[in-house]
């Protein structure tokens, strides 16, 4: 009898502990909802809990993540990106991958052809903002697919299964700006679509994959790493455990083909390839720069351009490129002696392609365009440091001779992209035009060089 009582008491204790765990999650969700109650959102409790899971139920961190995402979505106009944004032709033709079906749970199945991706060509042919918007658009299509499948299967469907096909990967993938951009786009997914990725299968991994993964590892979150499964030569049997043969491309061991029998499903999966140089924006940079004003911004300094806006509704437009390195760019409205950010400072790849954009000034006043050459505050610099360490550690790999040759042959710009420790100057060419849309007239701008070091 005493033993039975002990068992009953032990069972009650386990149930009580389980109840406490659930209660803690409920409490965290309630606190989280209170903290973000000022934000208009249509997300239900299930969706809001994803933000908590992404930050290990740390309410403050989840709130910061959620607010940052709301601001980012507003900035990128994500809510209307499927109807109002037309991706550049070069991205629709040469950004690899596509959704070709669903896994056994109904979640979209995406195939990524990393070995066919010419990230250098895409970066030379499109702005960073377009690369981000293209990926955001893809993610919004996934969300739309969830809604469709949830209705079809009469259950909640979410998550995304990805097959990362590494066939064709070569040492050119070690081009650091391209690798960093690819991982940046992955972080955009993590930061704005928490818990979207269910699992990622890596197939056809080449011999250099361990080196590539080692370089990338510091830039991949722990949560992402736990979802990565590197499969061996007999990957088809594993894939078919999660994906029906009718949804898996035939070339990966399934039965799905194009209507013409193509096993690679090219009508659904963009095969990518080398981007033709005709798409390179920088190919016309010399003629573009002839109409620009040239300025030098020393390391740690900033360039400020003041524009006086007299009528609400005026549009501030900018176009600039930098020689050698990226730069931080932002727009501020001067209000009572204080600068109010209207376009927050963000690093842009203006050393690869010219950067352009516009802002509608709802409030008259003085607007400053600030170009900041202080790389100490840029997150990417930390990434560079991590990559440098990893490159050194991986120097003894069998494929490193090829990597060194590739680094030497690629471009002299490759070294410049890494931060420019040897050169403390940055050449910047910029033209800023303020257009009064209603009366179609332009006004000049004043240029101020800020150099506190001299």
ZAMAR-468748 format. One record per residue (C-alpha): residue in one letter; x, y, z. Coordinates in steps of 0.02 Angstrom, whole numbers, padded with zeros to 5 digits, always signed. Example, Ala and Ser with C-alpha at 12.3 -4.5 7.8 and 13.67 -1.06 7.14 Angstrom:
<atoms>
A+00615-00225+00390S+00684-00053+00357
</atoms>
This chain:
<atoms>
X+00000+00000+00000X+00142+00119+00044X+00227+00082-00122X+00066+00120-00218X+00047+00285-00125X+00227+00327-00172X+00189+00294-00356X+00033+00402-00350X+00129+00542-00265X+00270+00530-00393X+00144+00535-00537X+00061+00690-00463X+00231+00775-00447X+00271+00747-00631X+00103+00815-00684X+00127+00965-00571X+00298+01003-00648X+00228+00987-00824X+00088+01107-00777X+00216+01233-00713X+00312+01229-00878X+00153+01263-00977X+00104+01400-00857X+00273+01486-00876X+00250+01489-01064X+00074+01557-01044X+00138+01692-00926X+00276+01738-01048X+00150+01751-01189X+00034+01860-01085X+00178+01977-01038X+00236+01982-01219X+00062+02028-01281X+00052+02167-01152X+00220+02238-01205X+00174+02243-01390X-00008+02293-01365X+00029+02463-01443X+00070+02379-01608X-00067+02335-01730X-00049+02153-01777X-00162+02014-01841X-00051+01876-01771X-00137+01753-01656X-00064+01674-01499X+00014+01531-01598X+00106+01652-01712X+00157+01768-01570X+00230+01621-01475X+00355+01596-01618X+00439+01760-01571X+00459+01697-01393X+00528+01530-01451X+00654+01620-01561X+00721+01707-01405X+00705+01561-01283X+00553+01642-01203X+00651+01796-01149X+00507+01921-01158X+00616+02076-01173X+00721+02002-01313X+00566+01939-01403X+00488+02112-01390X+00645+02194-01463X+00646+02067-01604X+00461+02093-01641X+00472+02283-01640X+00625+02280-01752X+00534+02167-01874X+00379+02277-01877X+00488+02429-01915X+00584+02332-02048X+00425+02269-02132X+00358+02446-02136X+00520+02512-02209X+00524+02377-02344X+00334+02388-02374X+00319+02200-02350X+00130+02200-02328X+00107+02252-02510X+00265+02175-02583X+00170+02040-02680X+00066+02169-02773X+00172+02327-02778X+00350+02264-02801X+00419+02209-02969X+00587+02120-02946X+00728+02164-03065X+00740+02048-03215X+00913+01988-03167X+00846+01919-03002X+00696+01832-03079X+00811+01749-03206X+00967+01709-03104X+00920+01695-02919X+00920+01507-02898X+00790+01394-02820X+00603+01379-02806X+00456+01293-02722X+00411+01131-02811X+00288+01048-02692X+00255+01009-02509X+00320+00893-02375X+00211+00761-02294X+00144+00889-02168X+00087+01006-02307X+00229+01132-02282X+00307+01207-02439X+00461+01119-02507X+00596+01234-02574X+00748+01178-02673X+00902+01291-02663X+01037+01266-02795X+01184+01348-02707X+01311+01278-02829X+01224+01367-02974X+01214+01535-02883X+01320+01676-02953X+01310+01790-02801X+01449+01902-02865X+01355+01929-03028X+01193+01964-02935X+01278+02088-02819X+01357+02176-02968X+01187+02183-03051X+01069+02232-02912X+01061+02335-02754X+01062+02260-02581X+00884+02321-02553X+00824+02226-02707X+00909+02066-02650X+00822+02084-02482X+00653+02125-02559X+00666+01977-02678X+00692+01859-02530X+00555+01945-02430X+00438+01920-02576X+00481+01735-02581X+00445+01721-02395X+00277+01809-02414X+00232+01683-02549X+00271+01546-02422X+00153+01628-02297X+00018+01637-02431X+00048+01452-02468X+00021+01413-02284X-00150+01494-02291X-00198+01396-02446X-00139+01228-02377X-00220+01260-02207X-00388+01279-02293X-00358+01130-02406X-00304+01012-02266X-00419+01088-02134X-00276+01108-02011X-00143+01236-01971X+00004+01222-02091X+00165+01318-02070X+00352+01291-02082X+00465+01270-02232X+00569+01120-02284X+00724+01163-02384X+00840+01053-02485X+01007+01140-02511X+01086+01058-02664X+01273+01091-02661X+01309+01012-02830X+01427+01124-02928X+01496+01217-02777X+01673+01276-02810X+01804+01385-02730X+01721+01540-02803X+01593+01521-02665X+01729+01580-02545X+01711+01758-02611X+01679+01837-02442X+01557+01977-02491X+01449+01849-02581X+01452+01727-02436X+01412+01866-02314X+01268+01926-02422X+01196+01750-02433X+01204+01731-02244X+01133+01906-02222X+00981+01853-02323X+00965+01700-02212X+00968+01813-02059X+00830+01919-02137X+00723+01761-02139X+00767+01719-01959X+00738+01895-01893X+00571+01922-01979X+00497+01748-02001X+00538+01657-01837X+00520+01470-01838X+00483+01470-02025X+00621+01346-02064X+00572+01171-02007X+00723+01078-02075X+00862+01101-02202X+00936+00952-02293X+01108+00974-02372X+01137+00856-02518X+01280+00831-02642X+01401+00913-02521X+01574+00928-02603X+01742+00899-02520X+01761+01084-02482X+01594+01091-02391X+01671+01069-02216X+01782+01220-02249X+01637+01322-02316X+01529+01273-02168X+01668+01316-02045X+01681+01490-02119X+01492+01511-02111X+01466+01433-01940X+01498+01590-01834X+01365+01681-01936X+01231+01548-01914X+01122+01548-01759X+01116+01397-01643X+00933+01371-01687X+00974+01367-01872X+01119+01246-01847X+01006+01125-01755X+00892+01116-01908X+01032+01076-02032X+01051+00894-02085X+01198+00850-02198X+01153+00692-02294X+01269+00566-02376X+01264+00486-02547X+01103+00390-02510X+01007+00549-02471X+00850+00500-02568X+00792+00374-02439X+00802+00505-02301X+00714+00638-02405X+00572+00517-02444X+00540+00495-02258X+00483+00676-02253X+00427+00708-02432X+00311+00606-02543X+00390+00548-02706X+00261+00647-02806X+00329+00809-02731X+00515+00769-02738X+00605+00808-02903X+00657+00652-02996X+00840+00704-02999X+00838+00698-02809X+00759+00525-02802X+00575+00568-02818X+00449+00560-02960X+00411+00743-02995X+00458+00810-03167X+00415+00953-03282X+00273+00923-03407X+00407+00881-03537X+00486+00753-03421X+00633+00861-03363X+00687+00782-03196X+00758+00947-03132X+00587+01033-03134X+00658+01189-03215X+00486+01268-03234X+00475+01275-03044X+00657+01282-02989X+00762+01423-03061X+00927+01347-03117X+01025+01510-03104X+01196+01513-03187X+01324+01648-03224X+01247+01822-03236X+01288+01904-03405X+01391+02062-03387X+01258+02159-03482X+01161+02162-03317X+01307+02236-03219X+01256+02406-03153X+01436+02455-03127X+01473+02434-03313X+01393+02605-03341X+01464+02682-03182X+01598+02785-03269X+01472+02880-03376X+01359+02898-03225X+01499+02968-03117X+01540+03106-03241X+01390+03203-03174X+01432+03174-02991X+01526+03275-02864X+01679+03189-02792X+01723+03192-02607X+01842+03100-02490X+01780+03031-02324X+01919+02976-02207X+01901+02825-02094X+01793+02869-01945X+01726+03028-02025X+01561+03071-02107X+01499+03178-02249X+01341+03282-02223X+01237+03358-02362X+01104+03484-02308X+00945+03504-02411X+00818+03640-02370X+00641+03576-02403X+00511+03714-02408X+00354+03621-02463X+00278+03461-02391X+00269+03321-02518X+00440+03361-02590X+00545+03211-02637X+00726+03195-02587X+00821+03085-02708X+00999+03022-02698X+01122+02924-02802X+01301+02886-02755X+01440+02758-02768X+01595+02729-02667X+01768+02676-02722X+01832+02522-02634X+01722+02499-02480X+01542+02500-02420X+01475+02646-02318X+01339+02689-02194X+01202+02801-02266X+01053+02884-02183X+00937+03035-02195X+00892+03146-02047X+00773+03291-02022X+00846+03431-01917X+00717+03476-01783X+00763+03605-01652X+00947+03570-01670X+00922+03382-01654X+00932+03255-01795X+00778+03146-01814X+00812+02991-01921X+00690+02970-02065X+00798+02844-02160X+00900+02753-02026X+01086+02731-02060X+01123+02565-02142X+01276+02493-02228X+01255+02488-02417X+01359+02401-02549X+01389+02560-02648X+01565+02501-02687X+01489+02362-02793X+01339+02449-02872X+01282+02632-02862X+01155+02662-02725X+00999+02764-02761X+00837+02799-02672X+00710+02930-02621X+00612+02994-02473X+00451+03095-02473X+00471+03240-02352X+00302+03263-02267X+00372+03400-02155X+00466+03553-02221X+00637+03590-02147X+00820+03546-02163X+00864+03367-02209X+01039+03297-02188X+01107+03155-02294X+01242+03075-02186X+01374+02959-02256X+01466+02876-02114X+01636+02795-02143X+01648+02728-01966X+01656+02540-01984X+01675+02507-01798X+01487+02507-01773X+01447+02391-01917X+01397+02215-01873X+01477+02150-02030X+01647+02195-01962X+01625+02071-01823X+01579+01946-01956X+01736+01989-02051X+01841+01957-01897X+01759+01789-01873X+01788+01746-02054X+01970+01795-02044X+01995+01676-01899X+01906+01537-01989X+02006+01564-02148X+02165+01548-02048X+02105+01391-01963X+02054+01314-02127X+02216+01355-02216X+02279+01178-02214X+02134+01105-02314X+02171+01006-02470X+02076+01129-02581X+02159+01286-02515X+02280+01303-02660X+02131+01322-02776X+02053+01445-02656X+02209+01552-02652X+02218+01553-02841X+02036+01600-02851X+02058+01741-02727X+02203+01809-02827X+02117+01793-02994X+01943+01852-02948X+01967+02038-02926X+02076+02157-02833X+01911+02222-02767X+01889+02064-02665X+02020+02119-02541X+01948+02293-02538X+01779+02226-02490X+01845+02157-02327X+01865+02320-02237X+02018+02410-02303X+02142+02409-02159X+02282+02479-02268X+02190+02627-02342X+02109+02754-02227X+02025+02852-02366X+01864+02819-02456X+01824+02904-02620X+01640+02942-02638X+01549+03015-02785X+01376+03081-02751X+01240+03183-02828X+01088+03233-02726X+00937+03314-02807X+00782+03378-02718X+00632+03374-02836X+00473+03471-02804X+00352+03350-02888X+00207+03468-02908X+00302+03607-02994X+00441+03499-03068X+00586+03609-03015X+00751+03569-02933X+00848+03656-02798X+01033+03647-02762X+01110+03571-02607X+01255+03624-02498X+01394+03503-02460X+01481+03503-02292X+01636+03400-02254X+01649+03351-02071X+01828+03309-02022X+01850+03318-01833X+02021+03237-01842X+02103+03388-01927
</atoms>
